[in-house]
Amino acid sequence: MRTDYDSIAERYKRAKLQPWRNCIETFTLLDLIGNLSGQAVVDVACGEVFYTRRLRAQGAARVLGLDLSERMVELAREQEAEQPLGIDYRVGDGRNLSLPSEFDLAMAACILNYAADQHELEAMCAGISACLRPGGAS
């Protein structure tokens, strides 16, 4: 999967500050997710962690943010250093996840649309599903 987010990471981060993101998109997504208290969550294609940090603030006990863009992960780690929430950030490819099956929730709000074909979409879905504990949700 090709990504150009390294070159636009800072602009993408600023775009997340638009009021409709918080009033409509974030409200709707967090409402769909529900109670995260005590849960382990992975945010696949976390970007500059707009949602990742909110997942932790919503009560998730453990959060892992994963993104293909090294620059996005760098921005995420900078935010974590400035305002620590105990979130781990890693560079990783959503088509080839090699995470243990230890998460209660896998969020992938911004990845499936990047699948170039059915094979990549299936790989993404299989990887996301494989990192969930039995009974976990995506």
N, CA, C and O atoms as CSV, one atom per row, in Angstrom:
chain,resi,resn,atom,element,x,y,z
A,1,MET,N,N,0.854,-1.166,0.000
A,1,MET,CA,C,0.000,0.000,0.000
A,1,MET,C,C,0.899,1.228,0.000
A,1,MET,O,O,1.799,1.352,0.830
A,2,ARG,N,N,0.653,2.103,-0.910
A,2,ARG,CA,C,1.425,3.326,-1.017
A,2,ARG,C,C,0.737,4.425,-0.213
A,2,ARG,O,O,-0.488,4.548,-0.242
A,3,THR,N,N,1.513,5.207,0.490
A,3,THR,CA,C,0.951,6.316,1.249
A,3,THR,C,C,1.780,7.565,1.032
A,3,THR,O,O,3.009,7.507,0.983
A,4,ASP,N,N,1.106,8.687,0.903
A,4,ASP,CA,C,1.784,9.962,0.747
A,4,ASP,C,C,1.658,10.808,2.011
A,4,ASP,O,O,1.932,12.008,1.978
A,5,TYR,N,N,1.259,10.215,3.094
A,5,TYR,CA,C,1.005,10.968,4.307
A,5,TYR,C,C,2.272,11.510,4.960
A,5,TYR,O,O,2.196,12.471,5.725
A,6,ASP,N,N,3.416,10.929,4.683
A,6,ASP,CA,C,4.644,11.481,5.252
A,6,ASP,C,C,4.805,12.944,4.852
A,6,ASP,O,O,5.205,13.767,5.676
A,7,SER,N,N,4.504,13.274,3.623
A,7,SER,CA,C,4.713,14.633,3.130
A,7,SER,C,C,3.611,15.613,3.548
A,7,SER,O,O,3.817,16.825,3.487
A,8,ILE,N,N,2.455,15.114,3.969
A,8,ILE,CA,C,1.351,16.016,4.332
A,8,ILE,C,C,0.912,15.851,5.784
A,8,ILE,O,O,-0.162,16.326,6.155
A,9,ALA,N,N,1.697,15.205,6.592
A,9,ALA,CA,C,1.302,14.872,7.962
A,9,ALA,C,C,0.866,16.093,8.769
A,9,ALA,O,O,-0.162,16.046,9.445
A,10,GLU,N,N,1.621,17.171,8.711
A,10,GLU,CA,C,1.277,18.352,9.493
A,10,GLU,C,C,-0.036,18.977,9.006
A,10,GLU,O,O,-0.854,19.396,9.825
A,11,ARG,N,N,-0.246,19.046,7.712
A,11,ARG,CA,C,-1.498,19.601,7.175
A,11,ARG,C,C,-2.679,18.710,7.537
A,11,ARG,O,O,-3.761,19.204,7.854
A,12,TYR,N,N,-2.474,17.413,7.490
A,12,TYR,CA,C,-3.538,16.472,7.853
A,12,TYR,C,C,-3.936,16.664,9.315
A,12,TYR,O,O,-5.117,16.640,9.662
A,13,LYS,N,N,-2.936,16.853,10.152
A,13,LYS,CA,C,-3.201,17.082,11.574
A,13,LYS,C,C,-4.043,18.339,11.764
A,13,LYS,O,O,-4.989,18.326,12.551
A,14,ARG,N,N,-3.726,19.408,11.071
A,14,ARG,CA,C,-4.502,20.650,11.169
A,14,ARG,C,C,-5.927,20.461,10.647
A,14,ARG,O,O,-6.866,21.057,11.175
A,15,ALA,N,N,-6.088,19.640,9.620
A,15,ALA,CA,C,-7.423,19.403,9.058
A,15,ALA,C,C,-8.359,18.757,10.077
A,15,ALA,O,O,-9.575,18.930,10.002
A,16,LYS,N,N,-7.807,18.030,11.008
A,16,LYS,CA,C,-8.622,17.374,12.031
A,16,LYS,C,C,-9.205,18.369,13.028
A,16,LYS,O,O,-10.048,17.997,13.843
A,17,LEU,N,N,-8.775,19.618,12.977
A,17,LEU,CA,C,-9.269,20.635,13.899
A,17,LEU,C,C,-10.552,21.314,13.416
A,17,LEU,O,O,-11.100,22.165,14.116
A,18,GLN,N,N,-11.023,20.952,12.253
A,18,GLN,CA,C,-12.253,21.544,11.734
A,18,GLN,C,C,-13.420,21.193,12.664
A,18,GLN,O,O,-13.536,20.051,13.108
A,19,PRO,N,N,-14.290,22.176,12.961
A,19,PRO,CA,C,-15.362,21.962,13.949
A,19,PRO,C,C,-16.257,20.755,13.666
A,19,PRO,O,O,-16.674,20.083,14.610
A,20,TRP,N,N,-16.565,20.456,12.411
A,20,TRP,CA,C,-17.456,19.335,12.120
A,20,TRP,C,C,-16.855,18.009,12.545
A,20,TRP,O,O,-17.583,17.055,12.821
A,21,ARG,N,N,-15.517,17.941,12.601
A,21,ARG,CA,C,-14.879,16.689,13.044
A,21,ARG,C,C,-15.316,16.337,14.458
A,21,ARG,O,O,-15.656,15.188,14.740
A,22,ASN,N,N,-15.306,17.327,15.346
A,22,ASN,CA,C,-15.660,17.079,16.732
A,22,ASN,C,C,-17.163,16.959,16.922
A,22,ASN,O,O,-17.632,16.084,17.650
A,23,CYS,N,N,-17.915,17.831,16.273
A,23,CYS,CA,C,-19.362,17.875,16.495
A,23,CYS,C,C,-20.122,16.726,15.841
A,23,CYS,O,O,-21.151,16.292,16.360
A,24,ILE,N,N,-19.636,16.239,14.727
A,24,ILE,CA,C,-20.372,15.198,14.007
A,24,ILE,C,C,-19.586,13.885,13.975
A,24,ILE,O,O,-20.036,12.874,14.515
A,25,GLU,N,N,-18.436,13.906,13.353
A,25,GLU,CA,C,-17.674,12.677,13.132
A,25,GLU,C,C,-17.238,12.017,14.446
A,25,GLU,O,O,-17.505,10.835,14.664
A,26,THR,N,N,-16.577,12.767,15.309
A,26,THR,CA,C,-16.081,12.193,16.559
A,26,THR,C,C,-17.229,11.738,17.449
A,26,THR,O,O,-17.196,10.635,17.996
A,27,PHE,N,N,-18.236,12.578,17.592
A,27,PHE,CA,C,-19.397,12.224,18.409
A,27,PHE,C,C,-20.013,10.910,17.930
A,27,PHE,O,O,-20.295,10.018,18.731
A,28,THR,N,N,-20.217,10.799,16.623
A,28,THR,CA,C,-20.849,9.608,16.056
A,28,THR,C,C,-19.994,8.367,16.252
A,28,THR,O,O,-20.497,7.322,16.663
A,29,LEU,N,N,-18.712,8.476,15.962
A,29,LEU,CA,C,-17.817,7.325,16.087
A,29,LEU,C,C,-17.720,6.843,17.529
A,29,LEU,O,O,-17.833,5.646,17.793
A,30,LEU,N,N,-17.514,7.767,18.461
A,30,LEU,CA,C,-17.390,7.362,19.862
A,30,LEU,C,C,-18.705,6.808,20.401
A,30,LEU,O,O,-18.695,5.923,21.256
A,31,ASP,N,N,-19.822,7.308,19.920
A,31,ASP,CA,C,-21.113,6.772,20.315
A,31,ASP,C,C,-21.275,5.327,19.828
A,31,ASP,O,O,-21.795,4.477,20.551
A,32,LEU,N,N,-20.832,5.060,18.608
A,32,LEU,CA,C,-20.893,3.699,18.069
A,32,LEU,C,C,-20.007,2.737,18.862
A,32,LEU,O,O,-20.373,1.582,19.082
A,33,ILE,N,N,-18.862,3.215,19.279
A,33,ILE,CA,C,-17.914,2.371,20.008
A,33,ILE,C,C,-18.436,2.012,21.387
A,33,ILE,O,O,-18.311,0.868,21.825
A,34,GLY,N,N,-19.018,2.980,22.069
A,34,GLY,CA,C,-19.572,2.719,23.395
A,34,GLY,C,C,-18.528,2.736,24.496
A,34,GLY,O,O,-17.484,3.377,24.374
A,35,ASN,N,N,-18.823,2.025,25.567
A,35,ASN,CA,C,-17.992,2.017,26.767
A,35,ASN,C,C,-16.678,1.279,26.522
A,35,ASN,O,O,-16.678,0.120,26.106
A,36,LEU,N,N,-15.579,1.945,26.777
A,36,LEU,CA,C,-14.254,1.347,26.589
A,36,LEU,C,C,-13.556,1.019,27.900
A,36,LEU,O,O,-12.403,0.587,27.884
A,37,SER,N,N,-14.204,1.208,29.004
A,37,SER,CA,C,-13.579,1.010,30.307
A,37,SER,C,C,-12.886,-0.340,30.406
A,37,SER,O,O,-13.494,-1.394,30.218
A,38,GLY,N,N,-11.598,-0.272,30.706
A,38,GLY,CA,C,-10.816,-1.482,30.915
A,38,GLY,C,C,-10.432,-2.244,29.672
A,38,GLY,O,O,-9.801,-3.296,29.780
A,39,GLN,N,N,-10.782,-1.764,28.500
A,39,GLN,CA,C,-10.519,-2.517,27.273
A,39,GLN,C,C,-9.159,-2.192,26.661
A,39,GLN,O,O,-8.614,-1.105,26.853
A,40,ALA,N,N,-8.631,-3.152,25.928
A,40,ALA,CA,C,-7.413,-2.970,25.139
A,40,ALA,C,C,-7.852,-2.687,23.710
A,40,ALA,O,O,-8.627,-3.448,23.131
A,41,VAL,N,N,-7.353,-1.583,23.139
A,41,VAL,CA,C,-7.797,-1.122,21.830
A,41,VAL,C,C,-6.603,-0.890,20.922
A,41,VAL,O,O,-5.582,-0.349,21.345
A,42,VAL,N,N,-6.741,-1.304,19.678
A,42,VAL,CA,C,-5.744,-0.971,18.655
A,42,VAL,C,C,-6.428,-0.093,17.618
A,42,VAL,O,O,-7.527,-0.395,17.153
A,43,ASP,N,N,-5.754,1.006,17.264
A,43,ASP,CA,C,-6.250,1.932,16.248
A,43,ASP,C,C,-5.372,1.749,15.017
A,43,ASP,O,O,-4.253,2.258,14.958
A,44,VAL,N,N,-5.888,1.026,14.045
A,44,VAL,CA,C,-5.143,0.725,12.819
A,44,VAL,C,C,-5.295,1.905,11.866
A,44,VAL,O,O,-6.404,2.385,11.629
A,45,ALA,N,N,-4.177,2.367,11.325
A,45,ALA,CA,C,-4.131,3.572,10.487
A,45,ALA,C,C,-4.509,4.782,11.336
A,45,ALA,O,O,-5.394,5.561,10.982
A,46,CYS,N,N,-3.820,4.917,12.456
A,46,CYS,CA,C,-4.155,5.937,13.452
A,46,CYS,C,C,-3.830,7.359,13.019
A,46,CYS,O,O,-4.302,8.313,13.637
A,47,GLY,N,N,-3.034,7.517,11.972
A,47,GLY,CA,C,-2.686,8.869,11.545
A,47,GLY,C,C,-1.945,9.608,12.630
A,47,GLY,O,O,-1.078,9.053,13.303
A,48,GLU,N,N,-2.298,10.869,12.792
A,48,GLU,CA,C,-1.627,11.682,13.813
A,48,GLU,C,C,-2.331,11.552,15.154
A,48,GLU,O,O,-2.119,12.377,16.043
A,49,VAL,N,N,-3.153,10.542,15.314
A,49,VAL,CA,C,-3.788,10.075,16.547
A,49,VAL,C,C,-4.961,10.909,17.037
A,49,VAL,O,O,-5.204,10.987,18.242
A,50,PHE,N,N,-5.669,11.514,16.145
A,50,PHE,CA,C,-6.873,12.266,16.497
A,50,PHE,C,C,-7.830,11.387,17.302
A,50,PHE,O,O,-8.317,11.802,18.354
A,51,TYR,N,N,-8.099,10.186,16.818
A,51,TYR,CA,C,-9.002,9.283,17.531
A,51,TYR,C,C,-8.285,8.460,18.595
A,51,TYR,O,O,-8.872,8.150,19.631
A,52,THR,N,N,-7.058,8.111,18.362
A,52,THR,CA,C,-6.323,7.251,19.286
A,52,THR,C,C,-6.322,7.833,20.687
A,52,THR,O,O,-6.592,7.126,21.658
A,53,ARG,N,N,-6.025,9.096,20.793
A,53,ARG,CA,C,-5.973,9.744,22.098
A,53,ARG,C,C,-7.374,9.854,22.722
A,53,ARG,O,O,-7.513,9.797,23.944
A,54,ARG,N,N,-8.385,10.009,21.901
A,54,ARG,CA,C,-9.751,10.059,22.415
A,54,ARG,C,C,-10.191,8.690,22.958
A,54,ARG,O,O,-10.944,8.616,23.929
A,55,LEU,N,N,-9.721,7.625,22.331
A,55,LEU,CA,C,-10.046,6.290,22.819
A,55,LEU,C,C,-9.523,6.095,24.235
A,55,LEU,O,O,-10.210,5.535,25.089
A,56,ARG,N,N,-8.312,6.557,24.473
A,56,ARG,CA,C,-7.719,6.462,25.817
A,56,ARG,C,C,-8.503,7.337,26.792
A,56,ARG,O,O,-8.782,6.924,27.918
A,57,ALA,N,N,-8.853,8.542,26.361
A,57,ALA,CA,C,-9.613,9.458,27.211
A,57,ALA,C,C,-11.009,8.913,27.518
A,57,ALA,O,O,-11.599,9.264,28.540
A,58,GLN,N,N,-11.542,8.057,26.638
A,58,GLN,CA,C,-12.866,7.447,26.842
A,58,GLN,C,C,-12.803,6.255,27.788
A,58,GLN,O,O,-13.827,5.625,28.054
A,59,GLY,N,N,-11.607,5.935,28.304
A,59,GLY,CA,C,-11.500,4.901,29.329
A,59,GLY,C,C,-10.782,3.636,28.937
A,59,GLY,O,O,-10.646,2.733,29.763
A,60,ALA,N,N,-10.313,3.533,27.699
A,60,ALA,CA,C,-9.573,2.326,27.318
A,60,ALA,C,C,-8.354,2.164,28.222
A,60,ALA,O,O,-7.614,3.120,28.454
A,61,ALA,N,N,-8.154,0.967,28.723
A,61,ALA,CA,C,-7.038,0.708,29.633
A,61,ALA,C,C,-5.694,0.697,28.901
A,61,ALA,O,O,-4.668,1.101,29.448
A,62,ARG,N,N,-5.723,0.234,27.671
A,62,ARG,CA,C,-4.501,0.130,26.869
A,62,ARG,C,C,-4.845,0.486,25.433
A,62,ARG,O,O,-5.851,0.026,24.894
A,63,VAL,N,N,-4.001,1.311,24.817
A,63,VAL,CA,C,-4.235,1.707,23.437
A,63,VAL,C,C,-2.927,1.614,22.667
A,63,VAL,O,O,-1.876,2.061,23.125
A,64,LEU,N,N,-3.024,1.022,21.490
A,64,LEU,CA,C,-1.912,0.960,20.545
A,64,LEU,C,C,-2.346,1.665,19.278
A,64,LEU,O,O,-3.386,1.336,18.707
A,65,GLY,N,N,-1.556,2.636,18.831
A,65,GLY,CA,C,-1.796,3.309,17.565
A,65,GLY,C,C,-0.800,2.798,16.542
A,65,GLY,O,O,0.400,2.734,16.807
A,66,LEU,N,N,-1.300,2.436,15.383
A,66,LEU,CA,C,-0.468,1.837,14.335
A,66,LEU,C,C,-0.726,2.567,13.029
A,66,LEU,O,O,-1.877,2.775,12.647
A,67,ASP,N,N,0.353,2.961,12.335
A,67,ASP,CA,C,0.187,3.643,11.053
A,67,ASP,C,C,1.361,3.317,10.134
A,67,ASP,O,O,2.483,3.085,10.584
A,68,LEU,N,N,1.075,3.308,8.853
A,68,LEU,CA,C,2.088,3.037,7.832
A,68,LEU,C,C,3.048,4.207,7.664
A,68,LEU,O,O,4.210,4.008,7.309
A,69,SER,N,N,2.576,5.419,7.913
A,69,SER,CA,C,3.377,6.622,7.727
A,69,SER,C,C,4.311,6.855,8.920
A,69,SER,O,O,3.859,7.052,10.048
A,70,GLU,N,N,5.593,6.829,8.654
A,70,GLU,CA,C,6.564,7.085,9.720
A,70,GLU,C,C,6.401,8.492,10.284
A,70,GLU,O,O,6.561,8.699,11.487
A,71,ARG,N,N,6.085,9.457,9.429
A,71,ARG,CA,C,5.919,10.840,9.892
A,71,ARG,C,C,4.688,10.967,10.789
A,71,ARG,O,O,4.725,11.688,11.786
A,72,MET,N,N,3.608,10.281,10.449
A,72,MET,CA,C,2.419,10.315,11.300
A,72,MET,C,C,2.736,9.734,12.679
A,72,MET,O,O,2.315,10.289,13.694
A,73,VAL,N,N,3.460,8.642,12.724
A,73,VAL,CA,C,3.829,8.031,14.003
A,73,VAL,C,C,4.770,8.961,14.776
A,73,VAL,O,O,4.694,9.051,16.001
A,74,GLU,N,N,5.641,9.638,14.063
A,74,GLU,CA,C,6.524,10.614,14.703
A,74,GLU,C,C,5.706,11.728,15.359
A,74,GLU,O,O,5.981,12.104,16.499
A,75,LEU,N,N,4.698,12.263,14.646
A,75,LEU,CA,C,3.817,13.284,15.224
A,75,LEU,C,C,3.072,12.737,16.444
A,75,LEU,O,O,2.902,13.435,17.443
A,76,ALA,N,N,2.638,11.496,16.348
A,76,ALA,CA,C,1.932,10.864,17.463
A,76,ALA,C,C,2.839,10.764,18.685
A,76,ALA,O,O,2.416,11.062,19.802
A,77,ARG,N,N,4.052,10.356,18.479
A,77,ARG,CA,C,4.996,10.229,19.596
A,77,ARG,C,C,5.335,11.590,20.193
A,77,ARG,O,O,5.559,11.702,21.398
A,78,GLU,N,N,5.373,12.622,19.359
A,78,GLU,CA,C,5.598,13.979,19.872
A,78,GLU,C,C,4.449,14.397,20.783
A,78,GLU,O,O,4.680,14.969,21.848
A,79,GLN,N,N,3.216,14.117,20.371
A,79,GLN,CA,C,2.057,14.438,21.208
A,79,GLN,C,C,2.102,13.661,22.514
A,79,GLN,O,O,1.787,14.198,23.576
A,80,GLU,N,N,2.490,12.409,22.430
A,80,GLU,CA,C,2.573,11.572,23.627
A,80,GLU,C,C,3.636,12.110,24.584
A,80,GLU,O,O,3.442,12.087,25.799
A,81,ALA,N,N,4.744,12.590,24.052
A,81,ALA,CA,C,5.801,13.160,24.899
A,81,ALA,C,C,5.326,14.451,25.579
A,81,ALA,O,O,5.662,14.712,26.735
A,82,GLU,N,N,4.542,15.253,24.850
A,82,GLU,CA,C,4.034,16.518,25.389
A,82,GLU,C,C,2.913,16.308,26.395
A,82,GLU,O,O,2.842,17.004,27.407
A,83,GLN,N,N,2.041,15.352,26.118
A,83,GLN,CA,C,0.900,15.073,26.986
A,83,GLN,C,C,0.741,13.559,27.119
A,83,GLN,O,O,-0.076,12.953,26.427
A,84,PRO,N,N,1.521,12.956,28.006
A,84,PRO,CA,C,1.520,11.494,28.126
A,84,PRO,C,C,0.178,10.914,28.558
A,84,PRO,O,O,-0.430,11.354,29.534
A,85,LEU,N,N,-0.264,9.915,27.800
A,85,LEU,CA,C,-1.466,9.155,28.141
A,85,LEU,C,C,-1.159,7.663,28.269
A,85,LEU,O,O,-2.049,6.862,28.556
A,86,GLY,N,N,0.099,7.299,28.057
A,86,GLY,CA,C,0.471,5.890,28.133
A,86,GLY,C,C,0.114,5.107,26.897
A,86,GLY,O,O,-0.166,3.911,26.981
A,87,ILE,N,N,0.117,5.761,25.739
A,87,ILE,CA,C,-0.228,5.105,24.474
A,87,ILE,C,C,1.053,4.708,23.752
A,87,ILE,O,O,2.025,5.463,23.722
A,88,ASP,N,N,1.037,3.533,23.180
A,88,ASP,CA,C,2.161,3.024,22.380
A,88,ASP,C,C,1.851,3.287,20.909
A,88,ASP,O,O,0.735,3.037,20.454
A,89,TYR,N,N,2.827,3.787,20.170
A,89,TYR,CA,C,2.666,4.058,18.744
A,89,TYR,C,C,3.718,3.296,17.968
A,89,TYR,O,O,4.894,3.281,18.334
A,90,ARG,N,N,3.282,2.665,16.892
A,90,ARG,CA,C,4.195,1.878,16.062
A,90,ARG,C,C,3.913,2.107,14.581
A,90,ARG,O,O,2.787,2.397,14.177
A,91,VAL,N,N,4.966,1.970,13.792
A,91,VAL,CA,C,4.817,1.969,12.339
A,91,VAL,C,C,4.437,0.549,11.942
A,91,VAL,O,O,5.092,-0.407,12.357
A,92,GLY,N,N,3.396,0.408,11.151
A,92,GLY,CA,C,2.963,-0.912,10.718
A,92,GLY,C,C,1.972,-0.827,9.579
A,92,GLY,O,O,1.307,0.192,9.393
A,93,ASP,N,N,1.881,-1.877,8.835
A,93,ASP,CA,C,1.045,-1.964,7.643
A,93,ASP,C,C,-0.242,-2.711,7.970
A,93,ASP,O,O,-0.207,-3.868,8.389
A,94,GLY,N,N,-1.371,-2.048,7.777
A,94,GLY,CA,C,-2.665,-2.657,8.070
A,94,GLY,C,C,-2.991,-3.869,7.236
A,94,GLY,O,O,-3.904,-4.621,7.575
A,95,ARG,N,N,-2.266,-4.079,6.148
A,95,ARG,CA,C,-2.491,-5.268,5.320
A,95,ARG,C,C,-1.738,-6.478,5.860
A,95,ARG,O,O,-2.009,-7.615,5.475
A,96,ASN,N,N,-0.809,-6.222,6.737
A,96,ASN,CA,C,0.054,-7.295,7.216
A,96,ASN,C,C,0.285,-7.123,8.714
A,96,ASN,O,O,1.422,-6.964,9.160
A,97,LEU,N,N,-0.784,-7.156,9.474
A,97,LEU,CA,C,-0.658,-6.997,10.916
A,97,LEU,C,C,-0.105,-8.267,11.534
A,97,LEU,O,O,-0.543,-9.373,11.216
A,98,SER,N,N,0.841,-8.099,12.401
A,98,SER,CA,C,1.376,-9.250,13.123
A,98,SER,C,C,1.322,-8.939,14.614
A,98,SER,O,O,2.339,-8.897,15.307
A,99,LEU,N,N,0.101,-8.724,15.075
A,99,LEU,CA,C,-0.133,-8.413,16.477
A,99,LEU,C,C,-0.723,-9.632,17.161
A,99,LEU,O,O,-1.434,-10.418,16.534
A,100,PRO,N,N,-0.434,-9.792,18.437
A,100,PRO,CA,C,-1.064,-10.904,19.168
A,100,PRO,C,C,-2.565,-10.671,19.306
A,100,PRO,O,O,-3.035,-9.536,19.232
A,101,SER,N,N,-3.299,-11.733,19.503
A,101,SER,CA,C,-4.771,-11.673,19.656
A,101,SER,C,C,-5.111,-11.252,21.074
A,101,SER,O,O,-5.582,-12.059,21.876
A,102,GLU,N,N,-4.870,-9.983,21.378
A,102,GLU,CA,C,-5.054,-9.521,22.757
A,102,GLU,C,C,-5.868,-8.234,22.870
A,102,GLU,O,O,-5.880,-7.598,23.924
A,103,PHE,N,N,-6.538,-7.853,21.803
A,103,PHE,CA,C,-7.301,-6.603,21.826
A,103,PHE,C,C,-8.801,-6.875,21.886
A,103,PHE,O,O,-9.306,-7.815,21.273
A,104,ASP,N,N,-9.497,-6.026,22.640
A,104,ASP,CA,C,-10.951,-6.123,22.751
A,104,ASP,C,C,-11.646,-5.394,21.602
A,104,ASP,O,O,-12.754,-5.751,21.200
A,105,LEU,N,N,-10.972,-4.365,21.083
A,105,LEU,CA,C,-11.534,-3.567,20.003
A,105,LEU,C,C,-10.433,-3.181,19.036
A,105,LEU,O,O,-9.347,-2.761,19.435
A,106,ALA,N,N,-10.733,-3.332,17.770
A,106,ALA,CA,C,-9.838,-2.838,16.722
A,106,ALA,C,C,-10.603,-1.773,15.953
A,106,ALA,O,O,-11.654,-2.039,15.371
A,107,MET,N,N,-10.061,-0.569,15.961
A,107,MET,CA,C,-10.675,0.514,15.218
A,107,MET,C,C,-9.851,0.740,13.957
A,107,MET,O,O,-8.621,0.782,14.004
A,108,ALA,N,N,-10.529,0.882,12.850
A,108,ALA,CA,C,-9.868,1.117,11.570
A,108,ALA,C,C,-10.692,2.130,10.778
A,108,ALA,O,O,-11.173,1.840,9.683
A,109,ALA,N,N,-10.843,3.318,11.350
A,109,ALA,CA,C,-11.719,4.330,10.762
A,109,ALA,C,C,-11.213,4.845,9.427
A,109,ALA,O,O,-12.003,5.298,8.599
A,110,CYS,N,N,-9.923,4.782,9.211
A,110,CYS,CA,C,-9.356,5.430,8.017
A,110,CYS,C,C,-8.406,4.518,7.249
A,110,CYS,O,O,-7.308,4.937,6.884
A,111,ILE,N,N,-8.816,3.280,7.001
A,111,ILE,CA,C,-7.910,2.391,6.266
A,111,ILE,C,C,-8.574,1.626,5.126
A,111,ILE,O,O,-7.985,1.512,4.051
A,112,LEU,N,N,-9.767,1.106,5.324
A,112,LEU,CA,C,-10.345,0.196,4.344
A,112,LEU,C,C,-10.492,0.839,2.964
A,112,LEU,O,O,-10.422,0.148,1.947
A,113,ASN,N,N,-10.693,2.132,2.925
A,113,ASN,CA,C,-10.822,2.829,1.635
A,113,ASN,C,C,-9.518,2.867,0.851
A,113,ASN,O,O,-9.524,3.230,-0.325
A,114,TYR,N,N,-8.395,2.499,1.474
A,114,TYR,CA,C,-7.107,2.492,0.779
A,114,TYR,C,C,-6.783,1.153,0.112
A,114,TYR,O,O,-5.763,1.033,-0.567
A,115,ALA,N,N,-7.622,0.172,0.294
A,115,ALA,CA,C,-7.381,-1.119,-0.350
A,115,ALA,C,C,-7.423,-0.941,-1.866
A,115,ALA,O,O,-8.390,-0.412,-2.414
A,116,ALA,N,N,-6.382,-1.381,-2.519
A,116,ALA,CA,C,-6.295,-1.239,-3.977
A,116,ALA,C,C,-7.182,-2.244,-4.698
A,116,ALA,O,O,-7.594,-2.018,-5.835
A,117,ASP,N,N,-7.473,-3.356,-4.025
A,117,ASP,CA,C,-8.281,-4.399,-4.653
A,117,ASP,C,C,-8.878,-5.293,-3.562
A,117,ASP,O,O,-8.652,-5.077,-2.372
A,118,GLN,N,N,-9.624,-6.275,-3.983
A,118,GLN,CA,C,-10.282,-7.171,-3.033
A,118,GLN,C,C,-9.267,-7.931,-2.184
A,118,GLN,O,O,-9.508,-8.164,-0.999
A,119,HIS,N,N,-8.142,-8.318,-2.771
A,119,HIS,CA,C,-7.106,-9.046,-2.029
A,119,HIS,C,C,-6.589,-8.197,-0.859
A,119,HIS,O,O,-6.447,-8.699,0.256
A,120,GLU,N,N,-6.308,-6.917,-1.111
A,120,GLU,CA,C,-5.814,-6.041,-0.043
A,120,GLU,C,C,-6.892,-5.824,1.023
A,120,GLU,O,O,-6.589,-5.800,2.216
A,121,LEU,N,N,-8.130,-5.667,0.600
A,121,LEU,CA,C,-9.221,-5.484,1.555
A,121,LEU,C,C,-9.358,-6.720,2.441
A,121,LEU,O,O,-9.529,-6.599,3.654
A,122,GLU,N,N,-9.286,-7.892,1.850
A,122,GLU,CA,C,-9.362,-9.134,2.627
A,122,GLU,C,C,-8.188,-9.247,3.592
A,122,GLU,O,O,-8.356,-9.689,4.728
A,123,ALA,N,N,-6.989,-8.846,3.139
A,123,ALA,CA,C,-5.808,-8.893,4.002
A,123,ALA,C,C,-5.977,-7.950,5.194
A,123,ALA,O,O,-5.636,-8.302,6.323
A,124,MET,N,N,-6.498,-6.762,4.939
A,124,MET,CA,C,-6.740,-5.807,6.027
A,124,MET,C,C,-7.723,-6.386,7.037
A,124,MET,O,O,-7.464,-6.380,8.241
A,125,CYS,N,N,-8.835,-6.879,6.547
A,125,CYS,CA,C,-9.874,-7.417,7.426
A,125,CYS,C,C,-9.368,-8.631,8.208
A,125,CYS,O,O,-9.676,-8.781,9.391
A,126,ALA,N,N,-8.603,-9.485,7.558
A,126,ALA,CA,C,-8.058,-10.666,8.244
A,126,ALA,C,C,-7.069,-10.252,9.330
A,126,ALA,O,O,-7.093,-10.806,10.429
A,127,GLY,N,N,-6.209,-9.292,9.038
A,127,GLY,CA,C,-5.235,-8.823,10.022
A,127,GLY,C,C,-5.899,-8.165,11.211
A,127,GLY,O,O,-5.516,-8.398,12.358
A,128,ILE,N,N,-6.891,-7.344,10.935
A,128,ILE,CA,C,-7.625,-6.670,12.003
A,128,ILE,C,C,-8.348,-7.703,12.861
A,128,ILE,O,O,-8.300,-7.630,14.089
A,129,SER,N,N,-9.005,-8.646,12.238
A,129,SER,CA,C,-9.732,-9.680,12.958
A,129,SER,C,C,-8.794,-10.548,13.798
A,129,SER,O,O,-9.147,-10.937,14.911
A,130,ALA,N,N,-7.621,-10.851,13.284
A,130,ALA,CA,C,-6.679,-11.743,13.980
A,130,ALA,C,C,-6.110,-11.136,15.266
A,130,ALA,O,O,-5.657,-11.874,16.141
A,131,CYS,N,N,-6.126,-9.816,15.393
A,131,CYS,CA,C,-5.549,-9.222,16.595
A,131,CYS,C,C,-6.568,-9.108,17.728
A,131,CYS,O,O,-6.254,-8.594,18.802
A,132,LEU,N,N,-7.790,-9.591,17.486
A,132,LEU,CA,C,-8.835,-9.518,18.499
A,132,LEU,C,C,-8.895,-10.767,19.360
A,132,LEU,O,O,-8.680,-11.881,18.884
A,133,ARG,N,N,-9.190,-10.562,20.623
A,133,ARG,CA,C,-9.470,-11.691,21.516
A,133,ARG,C,C,-10.794,-12.315,21.077
A,133,ARG,O,O,-11.575,-11.673,20.374
A,134,PRO,N,N,-11.052,-13.540,21.479
A,134,PRO,CA,C,-12.379,-14.093,21.203
A,134,PRO,C,C,-13.456,-13.168,21.795
A,134,PRO,O,O,-13.389,-12.795,22.966
A,135,GLY,N,N,-14.424,-12.815,20.989
A,135,GLY,CA,C,-15.475,-11.909,21.412
A,135,GLY,C,C,-15.154,-10.436,21.185
A,135,GLY,O,O,-15.983,-9.568,21.461
A,136,GLY,N,N,-13.935,-10.147,20.677
A,136,GLY,CA,C,-13.551,-8.764,20.418
A,136,GLY,C,C,-14.347,-8.194,19.236
A,136,GLY,O,O,-14.983,-8.931,18.483
A,137,ALA,N,N,-14.296,-6.877,19.096
A,137,ALA,CA,C,-15.074,-6.201,18.051
A,137,ALA,C,C,-14.184,-5.343,17.169
A,137,ALA,O,O,-13.130,-4.867,17.591
A,138,SER,N,N,-14.628,-5.158,15.946
A,138,SER,CA,C,-13.924,-4.246,15.042
A,138,SER,C,C,-14.932,-3.361,14.347
A,138,SER,O,O,-14.555,-2.514,13.537
